Structures are given as structure tokens and as C-alpha cells.
Amino acid sequence: MTDNKTIYALSTASGKSGVAVFRISGESAFDVFDKLTSKPSAQVESRKMYLLSLHNNCGEILDNCLIVGFKAPHSFTGENVVEINCHGSKAVIRGILDALSCIKDFRLATAGEFSKRAFYNGKMDLTAAEGLADLIEAETSLQRKVALQQMGGALLSLYESWRNRLVDVLAYVEAYIDFPDENIPKNTVFKLSNDVLTIGNEIKNHLQVNKIEERLRDGFRVAIAGPVNAGKSSLINAIAKRNVAIVSDVAGTTRDVIETYIDLNGFPVIFADTAGLRETTDSVEKIGVSLAKEKITTADFKLFMFDASVDSPDIFNDYFSAENNYIVVANKSDKLTPEQKQNLQNSGCILISAKNSENISAITDKIYSYFSEMYNSSSTQIITRQRYREALQECLENLLRFNLDKEIELAAEDIRLACRAIGKITGRVEVDEVLNKIFSSFCIGK
């Protein structure tokens, strides 16, 4: 921490509201009672809420507030914490901020400083802190669920289990460094090598099955592609249930990629309406077509859409892939004969009328089913940050280098670096940890 001053901040959103909450954290947090209320801090019971008048240095009443104190270490930050619940008018908020600023050794908190103090005081690890940040930013139920799992220690438990097992290996190796005259028994060499191999395989599998972390944070991407006048813009409007794109009978109306964000039963999904796929001499439209092809390539799921009264699904043969992450949508089904409809359904097409918003749910259900399967097939502990992936990859590289056939000091360094890489994720990199393992396991110096 930069200093030991008591920090304060408005924890709720600024502006007019029914209720506002201030949070104060630090050794002198309970001075709020002495300086701004008639209740002496010595008489304040921890975790008990009081209805008190809050006044400034001039004795002017600012508001009647509900105030609660949490004595260290039983608080969010691990320090003394006071929370003030007041009315959320701008005048009250401004008056309380001014009053708090006049208390000795109080200062305004910087962004994230309460969580930082909680980390320094051992109330949360870095994964929990980042889970809290994700929870605050969550826009869908699935994002909320993943953030709460991370805050609850899902990732911490997994990563700490790997690190603890590696510390056990390192303790053995370090012990034999301390006693160079003793050869490592063959069964010990086998056990240590097997332990490292097992952990390495677990990390490798964790990295391989986790492919959706960025999508959960930033959104799964769905590209709507097809020839001009296929009804793509009408479809995205029907899915969004509002006018996102311009709908026109003029070919080539959509020249750029138009995107809209949808909460699809908890999955954050970004639908992209792309320019019509066709050969054109218009330089601007050419760029649009190029962007459309790029979106098809990078999308997590594709909707290949065509005007069933004019074209057939064969026009997309060059775009189909073995990934099976697409569906073919036959639009303008209201213009088809029963026989035509049956033939298209037999070929696997989904029949819709985007203009009349008919059977749109069949499309969204397919997309939801695909993303649900992707999510369920992933690990229960999802990698939610790119830095986690990089640290785990660094750990794995060091484990792959481990070999007890080389100098034992070098083997120990491989494990030490692997432990440190995992420690970067949780923020727990402890130098004395190996020594503690040695003393407890081998009773050295007893």
C-alpha cells in the first residue's frame, strides 16, 4: 500500500439516487463517529447499524444516516471499515465528501484501492479480486455466474492445488540439494517425475479445453451472411426486436458491418449484419464484401441466409466447413409452395420469414444450443483472463524442462519457476514456503 491513511469513497454511482453508500477503511475509520456524529466510537458495537444525524465541522446537519462499523480484521478490507447509508441527493453527497476530507489522515480512495487493501490483508487473492471486477461488469446471468464462481474460489482452489503439489516436489528436491552425499532413491525419482508429469498434463488439458473465456467477457460472435436482398437486415432487426439496420429493396444497402449486442438466455452474443456477398465494381461495396468474408471466417457461429424464392442453399457450398458451427436459413418462406418448403427442410434448412418475424426462435434456439454445448464441454473452472493463460503456459514450459537426470539444482529451478508462474495468477509467491515444507517433512535441525 502507498500509505497507511484512512481512505473513503462513494461506493454507489454518482448522481441523484434514492440511497447512496460511502465506504471508509483504515485504522482511523471509526473517527467518523467521533467527528461527524454524536455517538462516541468507544460505544460503537461492530456490525451493528445506528440511525444517526451526520453533521459537518460547523455542526450543520447533513443528513440522517444509517451507519455501521466493522472492526478489523472482520471486514471487506481486513481493516476497520465504516459504511454510511444516506440519501442520494447531490447536495448530501457533496456535503459528506467535504466533511470526510476534513478529518485528519483521511484521503479519497483511488480506483480499486479497497479491493487492493483486501488483497494485501489476505482477504482475497487476485483471482477473487478480478472475479469481483467481472461481477460488477456482468451484463448477463452467465457472466454473473462465472464471476461468482471465481469470487468463491473456484480458480484459486484449482491453481493452489497445483502449486501446493509442486511445492511438495520442490521440498524433496531442495532437501537432496542440502544433502548432496545422499543419492536420490529410484522410487523417489519415479514418484517426483510422475507427479510433475501428472500436473503438467492437468494444466495442458485445462489450457486446451478452455477456449471461451474471451467470449464470455466480450461476447460470442455470430455472422449473418448471404447474397444481397436475402433479408439479413430484417433478420437482425427481428432478433434484436428493434430497428438496428436499414431495410431496403435496393441491392447493396448494407455496405458496412452492423453489430448489435443480445443477451441470449444468459449468453452475451454479438450479431453482425454483413454486406451482401456478390461480385461488384463499387469500390465501397467491395470493402463491405471483404469485411463480410472476414466476419464469416472469425465468427463463432454463422447464419448463411438466402432468399428461398430465388436461390438455393448450394450458393454457400464454398463456405461450409467441418466445424458444424453454422446453420442455413431459408428466408421468405411465405412465398414458397408446400413442396418447396418440404424439400428445404429435408436439406436441413431453417425456414423463416424475417419480414413477418416468423420462426425466428428456431434460429436463436439453435445458436443457444451450440453455445451451451461449447460452454458445458469446457472446464468447470473457466480461464477468465489472458494473463492466467500466459502464466499457466509459462508454468507448463518449465515443467516440461524438468528432469532429474540433469544437475539437481537446475531441476529445482524448473520447479521453482513453475511455482512462481502459478503464483503470479493468485498473487501468492512466498519464498519461505519451501523451507516450511522441508522442516515439516524432514524435521531438519530437530
C-alpha atoms as one frame of an Amber mdcrd trajectory, in Angstrom:
protein
   0.000   0.000   0.000   1.199   3.517  -0.707   0.398   4.832   2.797  -1.446
   3.991   5.995  -4.021   6.744   5.726  -7.708   6.025   6.091  -9.423   6.097
   2.718 -13.009   6.953   1.804 -15.138   6.937  -1.328 -18.671   6.975  -2.624
 -19.334   3.299  -3.392 -22.580   3.806  -5.288 -22.900   5.554  -8.635 -22.568
   9.317  -8.574 -25.593  11.470  -9.336 -29.105  11.637  -7.914 -30.403   8.419
  -6.343 -32.666   7.208  -3.559 -29.779   5.891  -1.452 -26.035   6.450  -1.550
 -23.357   4.455   0.290 -19.975   5.725   1.466 -17.218   3.365   2.495 -14.345
   4.310   4.834 -11.422   1.958   5.518  -8.344   2.296   7.684  -7.123   2.371
  11.255  -8.928   5.670  11.970 -12.200   4.768  10.223 -14.188   4.862  13.484
 -13.198   8.530  13.902 -16.218   9.187  11.683 -18.433   8.558  14.710 -16.432
  10.959  16.896 -16.073  13.735  14.314 -19.360  13.648  12.440 -21.934  12.177
  14.849 -22.968  12.391  18.497 -22.102   8.701  19.031 -18.626   8.146  20.581
 -16.674   5.481  18.738 -15.911   3.759  22.056 -19.615   2.923  22.354 -19.957
   1.561  18.827 -20.525  -2.166  18.513 -19.094  -3.891  15.453 -21.640  -4.912
  12.803 -24.465  -3.016  14.494 -26.258  -0.367  12.452 -27.063   3.002  14.009
 -29.501   5.699  12.885 -27.540   8.918  13.438 -27.516  12.516  12.288 -24.381
  13.276  10.308 -23.026  16.812  10.643 -20.081  18.762   9.280 -17.362  20.646
  11.188 -19.682  23.615  11.661 -22.296  21.452  13.343 -24.667  21.708  10.406
 -26.706  18.519   9.904 -26.022  16.938   6.518 -28.448  14.027   6.667 -29.951
  11.355   8.910 -27.976   8.236   8.053 -27.677   4.557   8.814 -24.063   3.932
   9.836 -22.410   0.591  10.553 -18.841  -0.202  11.628 -16.802  -3.359  11.018
 -13.775  -3.805  13.253 -10.608  -5.338  11.838  -9.986  -7.971  10.711 -13.653
  -8.856  10.173 -14.336  -6.562   7.231 -14.080  -6.467   3.460 -10.594  -4.914
   3.537  -9.392  -6.523   6.758  -9.099  -3.047   8.291 -11.542  -1.025  10.347
 -14.390  -0.177   7.988 -17.353   2.180   8.333 -20.218   2.350   5.854 -22.603
   5.311   5.682 -26.015   4.845   4.072 -27.541   8.224   3.266 -29.993   9.835
   0.856 -28.556  10.100  -2.626 -29.052  13.761  -3.462 -26.108  15.634  -4.936
 -26.140  18.108  -2.047 -25.922  15.363   0.597 -23.184  13.512  -1.271 -21.136
  16.664  -1.764 -21.585  17.666   1.909 -20.449  14.257   3.223 -17.438  14.163
   0.899 -16.392  17.624   2.148 -16.860  16.569   5.777 -14.803  13.394   5.344
 -12.000  15.310   3.657 -11.624  17.487   6.771 -10.879  14.565   9.104  -7.186
  14.148   9.890  -5.369  11.372   7.997  -8.392  10.770   5.739  -7.995  10.869
   1.972 -10.072   9.996  -1.079  -9.504   6.430  -2.266  -8.039   5.697  -5.668
  -9.730   3.339  -8.140  -9.803  -0.218  -6.815  -7.993   0.673  -3.591 -10.474
  -1.030  -1.265 -10.029  -4.315  -3.137  -6.263  -3.773  -3.213  -6.196  -3.415
   0.570  -8.338  -6.537   0.871  -5.727  -8.382  -1.192  -2.793  -7.057   0.842
  -4.546  -8.043   4.057  -5.217 -11.582   2.850  -8.981 -11.179   2.492  -8.930
 -12.199  -1.160  -6.485 -13.411  -3.803  -6.047 -11.822  -7.212  -8.470 -14.208
  -8.916 -11.198 -13.283  -6.426 -10.448  -9.580  -6.905 -10.737  -9.934 -10.673
 -13.886 -12.007 -10.209 -15.337  -9.079  -8.269 -14.456  -6.752 -11.146 -16.165
  -9.141 -13.581 -19.254  -9.298 -11.366 -19.544  -5.520 -11.394 -19.278  -5.543
 -15.203 -21.578  -8.562 -15.693 -24.459  -7.940 -18.092 -25.859 -11.473 -18.433
 -26.766 -14.234 -15.987 -23.951 -16.460 -17.263 -21.359 -13.723 -16.782 -22.688
 -13.245 -13.258 -22.491 -16.992 -12.576 -18.884 -17.296 -13.748 -17.838 -14.192
 -11.788 -19.429 -15.513  -8.594 -17.710 -18.880  -9.060 -14.379 -17.118  -9.377
 -15.062 -14.933  -6.341 -15.972 -18.091  -4.439 -12.522 -19.546  -5.060 -13.122
 -21.952  -7.959  -9.950 -20.917  -9.788  -7.997 -20.338  -6.573  -8.664 -23.896
  -5.375  -7.540 -25.403  -8.677  -4.398 -23.305  -9.090  -3.402 -23.532  -5.433
  -3.739 -27.336  -5.546  -1.255 -27.437  -8.431   1.101 -25.026  -6.713   0.976
 -26.909  -3.400   1.777 -30.186  -5.135   4.692 -28.545  -6.919   5.942 -27.098
  -3.620   5.936 -30.649  -2.231   8.101 -31.771  -5.162  10.407 -28.810  -4.708
  10.759 -29.555  -0.991  12.065 -33.034  -1.781  14.475 -31.748  -4.428  15.735
 -28.934  -2.180  16.340 -31.419   0.637  18.625 -33.510  -1.558  20.481 -30.352
  -2.589  21.135 -29.744   1.115  22.444 -33.318   1.454  24.496 -33.862  -1.731
  26.191 -37.002  -0.423  22.920 -38.903  -0.472  21.670 -40.351  -3.747  18.017
 -39.967  -4.555  16.330 -43.384  -4.342  14.957 -44.673  -7.638  11.424 -44.913
  -6.290  11.626 -41.230  -5.216  12.897 -40.215  -8.669   9.988 -42.080 -10.235
   7.442 -40.524  -7.869   8.685 -36.962  -8.361   8.883 -37.326 -12.145   5.419
 -38.869 -12.253   3.974 -36.100 -10.050   5.403 -33.401 -12.313   4.169 -35.199
 -15.430   0.663 -35.560 -13.953   0.435 -31.897 -13.001   1.736 -30.886 -16.423
  -0.930 -32.968 -18.161  -3.653 -31.464 -15.958  -2.513 -27.942 -16.838  -2.278
 -28.843 -20.520  -5.843 -30.187 -20.521  -7.033 -27.093 -18.660  -5.495 -24.873
 -21.335  -6.871 -26.938 -24.211 -10.499 -27.172 -23.109 -10.724 -23.504 -22.157
 -11.472 -21.662 -25.380 -14.405 -19.489 -24.413 -13.072 -17.101 -21.762 -12.876
 -14.104 -24.114 -16.321 -14.880 -25.490 -17.861 -14.894 -22.026 -16.345 -11.497
 -21.321 -16.662  -9.808 -24.712 -19.476 -11.739 -26.379 -19.911 -14.719 -28.713
 -19.863 -13.560 -32.325 -22.495 -14.562 -34.866 -22.189 -13.502 -38.518 -25.284
 -13.199 -40.712 -24.078 -13.741 -44.266 -25.685 -14.165 -47.659 -26.313 -12.539
 -51.020 -27.888  -9.131 -51.449 -31.608  -8.809 -50.685 -31.622 -12.074 -48.721
 -33.236 -10.297 -45.763 -30.221 -10.199 -43.441 -31.037  -6.741 -42.112 -34.643
  -7.752 -41.492 -33.404 -10.793 -39.581 -31.091  -8.849 -37.277 -33.924  -6.389
 -36.605 -36.244  -9.296 -35.768 -33.692 -10.878 -33.419 -32.930  -7.571 -31.698
 -36.632  -6.651 -31.664 -35.749  -3.132 -32.752 -34.505  -1.351 -35.876 -30.780
  -1.963 -35.897 -30.161  -1.996 -39.646 -31.707  -0.163 -42.598 -34.063  -2.377
 -44.577 -34.420  -1.611 -48.276 -35.178  -3.395 -51.557 -32.178  -1.649 -53.106
 -29.355  -4.160 -53.540 -26.196  -3.331 -51.624 -27.883  -1.151 -48.982 -25.705
  -2.686 -46.236 -22.104  -1.839 -47.074 -20.519  -1.981 -43.641 -20.777  -4.483
 -40.787 -23.609  -3.570 -38.399 -23.376  -5.187 -34.975 -25.835  -5.471 -32.107
 -25.476  -6.995 -28.640 -28.076  -9.524 -27.453 -28.462 -11.310 -24.117 -29.340
 -14.784 -25.404 -30.608 -16.625 -22.313 -27.529 -15.550 -20.378 -25.011 -15.779
 -23.218 -23.628 -12.424 -24.408 -23.950 -12.580 -28.193 -22.925 -10.033 -30.822
 -24.832 -10.418 -34.106 -23.193  -8.936 -37.195 -25.230  -7.952 -40.257 -22.806
  -8.075 -43.191 -22.776  -6.759 -46.718 -24.307  -8.937 -49.429 -21.919 -11.478
 -50.944 -21.566 -10.725 -54.638 -19.138  -9.506 -57.271 -19.249  -5.717 -57.572
 -17.379  -2.861 -59.211 -18.348  -0.390 -56.484 -15.161   0.305 -54.506 -17.024
   0.978 -51.238 -19.180  -2.129 -51.582 -16.050  -4.192 -52.313 -14.712  -3.214
 -48.904 -18.014  -4.244 -47.344 -17.911  -7.645 -49.060 -14.322  -8.126 -47.900
 -15.342  -7.325 -44.330 -18.261  -9.750 -44.626 -15.927 -12.593 -45.618 -13.632
 -11.717 -42.723 -16.570 -11.868 -40.287 -17.534 -15.287 -41.657 -14.006 -16.529
 -41.024 -13.719 -15.210 -37.462 -17.302 -15.754 -36.244 -18.054 -18.342 -33.575
 -21.282 -19.184 -35.398 -22.586 -18.391 -38.884 -26.062 -17.848 -40.267 -25.966
 -18.447 -44.018 -29.146 -16.827 -45.265 -30.692 -16.795 -48.732 -33.910 -15.779
 -50.461 -35.597 -19.175 -50.868 -37.869 -17.834 -53.627 -34.815 -17.066 -55.780
 -31.755 -19.055 -54.665 -30.841 -22.453 -53.178 -28.511 -23.408 -50.290 -25.922
 -24.559 -52.849 -24.688 -20.960 -53.164 -22.895 -21.422 -49.805 -21.014 -24.630
 -50.669 -17.679 -22.798 -50.652 -18.281 -21.541 -47.107 -19.364 -24.768 -45.399
 -16.823 -26.326 -43.044 -16.410 -29.465 -40.951 -16.777 -27.456 -37.729 -20.568
 -27.588 -37.991 -20.788 -24.107 -36.436 -23.385 -22.814 -38.862 -26.985 -23.131
 -39.979 -28.577 -22.392 -43.331 -31.594 -20.097 -43.198 -34.160 -20.054 -45.988
 -35.894 -16.696 -45.858 -39.192 -15.585 -47.406 -40.853 -18.904 -46.703 -44.206
 -17.155 -47.104 -43.568 -17.150 -50.850 -42.911 -20.898 -51.122 -45.149 -23.806
 -52.021 -45.600 -26.648 -49.501 -43.437 -28.880 -51.694 -40.613 -26.312 -51.788
 -40.773 -25.931 -48.017 -40.570 -29.689 -47.507 -37.553 -30.007 -49.812 -35.678
 -27.238 -47.981 -36.466 -28.713 -44.587 -35.255 -32.116 -45.770 -31.961 -30.499
 -46.778 -31.504 -29.127 -43.234 -32.554 -25.524 -43.800 -34.474 -23.498 -41.236
 -37.420 -21.776 -42.894 -38.298 -18.276 -41.729 -39.964 -15.077 -42.790 -37.764
 -12.301 -41.414 -40.174  -9.635 -42.619 -43.037 -11.201 -40.653 -40.786 -12.348
 -37.753 -41.891 -15.950 -38.305 -39.879 -18.843 -36.811 -37.069 -16.545 -35.583
 -36.955 -18.517 -32.333 -35.808 -21.597 -34.268 -32.634 -19.699 -35.165 -31.943
 -18.350 -31.681 -32.631 -21.792 -30.173 -30.017 -23.361 -32.453 -27.462 -20.702
 -31.562 -28.183 -21.055 -27.854 -27.871 -24.840 -28.085 -24.488 -24.564 -29.820
 -23.035 -22.108 -27.283 -24.467 -24.112 -24.374 -22.710 -27.224 -25.625 -19.494
 -25.262 -26.056 -19.757 -23.940 -22.506 -20.697 -27.277 -20.926 -17.868 -29.126
 -22.677 -15.385 -26.637 -21.267 -13.769 -26.965 -17.869 -15.893 -26.085 -14.856
 -13.139 -23.630 -13.941 -13.000 -21.229 -16.860  -9.868 -19.213 -17.603 -11.231
 -15.671 -17.430  -8.081 -13.662 -18.053  -5.423 -13.789 -20.752  -2.746 -13.322
 -18.066  -3.894 -16.587 -16.437  -3.379 -18.400 -19.711   0.078 -16.883 -20.200
   1.136 -17.757 -16.641  -0.109 -21.338 -16.985   1.703 -21.687 -20.297   4.891
 -20.430 -18.618   4.376 -22.941 -15.800   3.872 -25.780 -18.270   7.041 -24.891
 -20.197   9.086 -25.110 -17.004   7.520 -28.446 -16.049   8.355 -29.868 -19.473
  12.006 -28.945 -18.863  12.099 -30.750 -15.500  14.341 -33.810 -15.492  16.198
 -35.381 -12.579  18.870 -36.717 -14.953  20.395 -33.238 -15.131  22.003 -31.322
 -12.278  19.623 -31.294  -9.361  19.986 -27.523  -8.892  18.687 -26.987 -12.438
  15.800 -29.388 -11.850  14.894 -27.487  -8.687  14.954 -24.202 -10.597  12.486
 -25.594 -13.143  10.001 -26.398 -10.378  10.666 -23.115  -8.608   9.900 -21.143
 -11.765   6.770 -23.225 -12.351   5.532 -22.444  -8.828   6.285 -18.774  -9.329
   4.338 -18.709 -12.614   1.191 -20.043 -10.914   1.795 -17.674  -8.012   1.556
 -14.775 -10.467  -2.095 -15.673 -11.016  -3.179 -15.716  -7.390  -0.599 -13.231
  -6.085   0.840 -15.777  -3.674   4.566 -16.065  -4.223   6.119 -16.974  -0.893
   9.863 -17.508  -0.550   9.739 -19.288   2.838   7.122 -21.794   1.750   9.642
 -24.391   0.588  11.624 -24.112   3.801   8.467 -24.701   5.823   7.782 -27.841
   3.796  11.327 -29.081   4.355  11.195 -28.549   8.088   7.793 -30.175   8.458
   8.505 -33.111   6.174  12.104 -33.957   7.052  12.465 -32.494  10.560  15.751
 -30.858   9.558  17.531 -29.280  12.506  15.372 -31.020  15.057
